[in-house]
Amino acid sequence: MGIASKAGDLAFKSFTAALGVATVYLAATFSVNLYRGLAWHNAQSKIDGQGSNEEST
């Protein structure tokens, strides 16, 4: 195996490792953002519900 082949193999392994890390990072941040968005939406729904109850009485 030549030096160029070893360098190419190392470059490919580094690239695929970086893709794996990026995938895990994006999956984690997506999950956190999804949770925050649902929590925000839930809070907005509660605020809207309280406002309509006060207006009707």
C-alpha positions in Angstrom: 0.0 0.0 0.0 1.5 3.3 -1.0 1.6 6.5 1.0 -1.1 8.1 -1.2 -3.4 5.2 -0.6 -2.9 5.5 3.2 -3.5 9.2 3.1 -6.7 8.8 1.0 -7.9 6.1 3.5 -7.2 8.4 6.4 -8.9 11.3 4.7 -12.0 9.1 3.9 -12.2 7.9 7.5 -11.9 11.4 8.9 -14.6 12.6 6.5 -17.0 9.8 7.5 -16.3 10.4 11.2 -17.0 14.1 10.8 -20.3 13.2 9.0 -21.2 10.9 11.9 -20.5 13.6 14.5 -22.5 16.2 12.5 -25.4 13.8 12.2 -25.5 13.1 16.0 -25.2 16.9 16.7 -28.0 17.8 14.3 -30.3 15.0 15.7 -29.7 16.2 19.2 -30.3 19.9 18.4 -33.4 19.0 16.4 -34.8 17.1 19.4 -34.1 19.9 21.7 -35.7 22.5 19.4 -38.7 20.2 18.8 -39.2 19.9 22.6 -38.8 23.7 23.1 -41.2 24.4 20.2 -43.9 22.1 21.6 -43.4 23.5 25.1 -43.8 27.1 23.7 -46.9 26.1 21.7 -48.4 24.5 24.8 -47.8 27.6 26.9 -49.4 29.8 24.1 -52.4 27.6 24.1 -52.8 27.9 27.9 -52.5 31.7 27.6 -55.1 31.8 24.9 -57.4 29.6 26.9 -57.1 31.8 30.0 -57.8 35.0 28.0 -61.0 33.7 26.5 -62.3 32.6 29.9 -61.7 36.1 31.3 -63.4 37.8 28.4 -66.6 35.6 28.7 -67.2 36.3 32.4 
